[in-house]
Amino acid sequence: MRNLLRWETALVFLLIVVALTGQVSTDGSFLSGGNLFYLGLDIGEIALIALPLTLVIVAGEIDLSVASVLGLSSALIGWLWNAGWPLETILPTVIVVGALCGAFNGLLVTRLGLPSLAVTIGTLALYRGLALVVLGDTAVADFPASYTSFGTAPVPGTDIPYPIVLAVILAILFGIALHASSFGRSVYAIGANEEGARFSGIRVKRIKLILFVLAGAVAAIAGIVYTFRFSSARADNGVGLELAVVAAVLLGGVSIFGGRGSLFGVLAGVLLLGGLRNLLILQDTSTEVLTIVTGLLLLVSVLAPSLTQRVATLRKAHS
Amino acid sequence: MTAATAVATRRTAARRLSTRVGRVRELGIVVALALVIIPTAIVNPRFVQAQSLRDLLLNASIVALLAVGQTLVVVTRNVDLSVGSVLGLSAFLTAQWFADHPGTPLLAGIGFGVAVGLACGLLNGLLVALGNVPSLVVTLGTLYVFRGIDYALAEGRQVNAANLPDALLDLGSSRVLGIPILVLITVVVIAAAALYLHSYRSGRELYAIGSNPEAATLAGIPVAKRTLATFVLSGLIAGLAGALWVARYGTVDAAAGTGLELQVVAAVVVGGVAIFGGSGTVAGAALGALLLGTITSCLVVLQIPAFWQQAIAGALLISAITVDRLLALRLAKALRTTEGTSHA
């Protein structure tokens, strides 16, 4: 627990370093409203998907199919729009489809006892495949501006993009669910010791199923955001995003074995990756540096607790 | 008498079932391959001509190679997500080396690619075995690091076939006794790995580690050393695959092999290697790679839009693990009944 707290402190410290470096090196434009608006747009989908994925990973499972659900949701929006459906009907429909995708993952994991890593690698291909079947390699782009402005314009009178407003609302809800409810305590208990949780009367299967359904539904919402941000519904939207989201969650200090981590750390992780990316782009540094930094941060985030533990044991042995 | 006979019959039944479950995977994939190939051949007889069969094997060989290395890692209850990036890095560096040093002997150049892979694998292995951190996270991290280094070194350039020695390009296209050399190399690697896993003490120990790491440690198996070795081997094979990628495609940029890791893991799982370690064979994994590759080719021949390929591959993976699970449950039940009666 102390290690975890330290990692979150380290993340906040790194965030401040990035913000200050950015502010100094760009003569104050890094923290300007305009730049923060673009930063917000840039991390919107990752921030959204990271919320339910944190709960899934804390419960000791993983969902690699989220980016494919995003793509499927985007493809469905395009397909249904072409078929003449009104957007008021399309949007709830794709969220329901996303929830169903999550339910399918969850049922395979909980009813058949299959490992979620294998299941969601399978559905990663399956859902992306369905997206391609639905929309092929075409793009649908003729959405009304009243909707696409949701993904491209700030809330009137501020520099806050709508997706961030959505992410903040969901973050509060997920934060309460994980950190201030018996549901959240059960999620931690399942991740720390699944058998122990079952014997203490926690409905392990039901809770895991709910988490997968949430991951699917929120991934579909991220698909809506993505579609309107680029004003383009495509089957290959968000390819490979799953690893970026998993990296952000793990960077936030969530243990891949479950049972440990906090939503605060994850949001700090998302902000840190987004801020670094933004800073590197502002400085015209090539994005490959960002790729390397992402990887290194990820390695440090898992090595740091393990190393501090070793140092502590060594010290104990000496004294 | 009746009780004894009943026990004996149940025992043989359970044993029969367990051997069947063991064999059913490779057989299952062969049956699936037949189910895919035969209808395609009926629709278009040219599909089973030597040339298209050669292409089939050739297309599957690089994923099959990576699947062999991945099997060694997965059997020990680990995973190596960095293989696609290692392949990319090795492919670009090998191509660049050949382009910069035109006189390089073929084997030396390929050895260079293998060495690049080995170095990457060593880093993964050291982090996992000594840092004592989960391989999923480590190799996800190095997936980014290796790919980033690849892009940084390439600086947007690409190496074209014109700058590569003919000997290397010949390797990618020439044949021995009608079989492409790349396929032969893949078969040799599969055979060597299969022999190692099946007949060598340290190979058997990999299964023991995957079945129960604590028990393996208590039994005196050097878990950290073996784990390190599997990552080194996986990296080495990915390095070789990178060099062969250059030979096969001729044109290489920093993006080679992007996203290949999930295809490889899919092939391994379809091939019957348990994702949580302890069981599976390299032959199964290679057949898994061949099956996934064959489906892609068949869709092209059957003129089904290529869009279906991914959905089918995903559905196949899910059915494969579901069938595995159901068989395992049945086996456990059969074994339990046997045990119960023999105690009575």
Interface residues (C-beta under 8 A of the other chain):
Chain A: L64 L108 L112 G113 L114 P115 L117 A118 V119 I121 G122 T123 L124 A125 L126 Y127 R128 G129 L130 L132 V133 G136 D137 A235 V239 G240 L243 V246 A247 L250 I256 F257 S286 T287 E288 V289 L290 T291 I292 V293 T294 G295 L296 L298 L299 V302 L303 S306 L307
Chain B: V79 L81 L127 G131 N132 V133 P134 L136 V137 V138 L140 G141 T142 L143 Y144 V145 F146 R147 G148 I149 D150 Y151 A152 T258 G259 L262 V265 A266 V269 I275 F276 P305 F307 W308 Q309 Q310 A311 I312 A313 G314 A315 L317 I318 I321 T322 R325 L326
